[in-house]
Amino acid sequence: MQGAIATPHALATTAGARTYAVGGNAIDAALAAAATLAVVYPHQCSIGGDLFALVTNGSGRTWSVNGSGAAPAGLSASELRRQGAEMPEGGPHSITVPGVVAGWQTIQHLGAVLSLERLLEPSILAAADGIPVSGSLARGIASRAPILSHDAGMRTMFLRDGQPLPAGARLRQPALATTLERLARQGLADFYTGLIGERMAAGLARLGSRITQMDLAEHHTELGASLKLNYRGFEIETCPPNSQGFALLEALAALEACDIEVDVRAAHERQLLHALLIAAEDRDRYLGDPRRVIVPIDQILAPESLRERLGARVRSASCRAAVAATTPAHGDTVAVCAADSTGIAVSLIQSVFQTFGSGLLEPETGIVLHNRARGFSLTPGAPNEFAPRTRPAHTLMPVLIHRNRRLAAVMGTMGGRAQPQVLAQILAGVLDPRASLGDVLEAPRWVVGALDIGFERPTVAIEANAPAHLDADLKADGLDVARISVRDERVGHAQVVRVGPSGELQAASDPRSDGAAQVSSHEPARG
């Protein structure tokens, strides 16, 4: 049996690959890798963050795993409005209930065959023994050092004598190791209803958060059906709202409605840009907690409407206001892609949102806390308007692809609001069996945004080694064009596993990360 895995950190990939070697399947591999990433990539993910995933068991059925947490019951929009016009970028009121650990538990129950102790062992060793600071982590620490210096937990962990830890320095996280050891022994539910939950609630209270033991105990992962689009013979699957996954499907459906094929030659970049901008407009118009607001998916994906909208946009070359993001750029997310030759596959995305999330580390548990409440709005009537016990609009969007009910590919990327843009640009290469996955991920890309990619004005940021004609092709009214460095993390770091023409597994990790991909042969576990 073959097993494949791709992640943005080589140690996480090794952790996942070793589960195959001892008889695990793709679910085991994904969980071992995800737990390790929460240790080795704390600037982008943590057990104090959120998770979305897609899991298929090889039968053609896919589960959507929504591991996002809600705002605390004891915090109101009116109180937040008294403190500012927008949701706080960091600090205690930017934290929602972390959903990663409960998400892992749900995924484990969908078919893992190895014990929890075995799955968490690599992450515990990495936290206890220490790991070398990677290039991405070192850049994250340096870029956020002024914020980290204000919190005792962050300052102790990531600064030495007031200076950011450099690449190669040894990072040990003993409190986090102790937390992971207890979860391995007592079970993942302990994070919400056991001793870890008690410690978390007490630590959050000391930091000024309103999240209580009751908020933690009330959290649950939402397990449901995926959101699907039939696209040129393939079934593209992602997570439904409050994930932004429908934005990718909408952009693809708009191109399909105009009989435009995204191909590896990047011959239709102008049309792709405007299709993505249309999808971004609808994301901002509709996305919120589906328990409170409904995203009209059928209306959004209607071909006639999309054909008219895309044609008008391309003719007018106007970007309108679809990219006026107010969240500054700091990085965000990791993707784990795993599949085995039995057809089991996982696309898992976990995140602390911005780099180091809220800028707070709860010292007793060693947990970096995310700032997913930034996905809320304080604008009255907004679809993602803040309300107690509701979940924010989310950027995380895993992808699975099937053809004739058989797995074709597993995809995911870091990139915040630009995740649909990154995935749309690599899709043609991923679906082309003649294209090398490594070449597909290394090819230059572009993203469009504003403050979320580090620009004051709406801008298309194009990697420096991209073809010169893209500057003109991607120019639109109200949209600047700028060149950025080669292998810039702002264009995301994607991970992919693909099923080759003969059924063999292939995998690649984006060179913009510290990652690796591995395909191995192994014996399945026996009952």
Buried (B, 14 or more C-beta within 10 A) or exposed (E): BBBBBBBBBBBBBBBBBBBBEEBBBBBBBBBBBBBBBBBBBBBBBBBBBBBBBBBBBBEEEBBBBBBBBBBBBBBBBEEBBEEEEBBBBBBBBBBBBBBBBBBBBBBBEBBBBBEBEBBBBBBBBBBBEBBBBBEBBBBBBBBBBEBBBEBEBBBEBBBEEEEBBEBEBEBBBEBBBBBBBBBBEBEBBBBBBBEBBEBBBBBBBEBEBBBBBEBBBBBBBBBEEBBBBEBEEBBBBBBBBBBBBBBBBBBBBBBBBBEBEBEBEBBBBBBBBBBBBBBBBBBBEBBBBBEBBEBEBEEBBBEEBBBEBBBEBBEEBBBBEBBBBEBEBBBBBBBBBBBBBBBBBBBBBBBBBBBBBBBBBBBBBBBBBBBBBBBBBBBEEBBBBBBBBBBBBBBBBBBBBBBEEEBBBBBBBBBBBBBBBBBBBBBBBBBBEEBEBBEBBBBBBBBBBBBBBBBEEBBBBBBEEBEEEBBEBBBBEBBBBBBBEBBBBBBBBBBBBBBEEEEEBBBBBBEBBBBBBBBBEBEBBEE
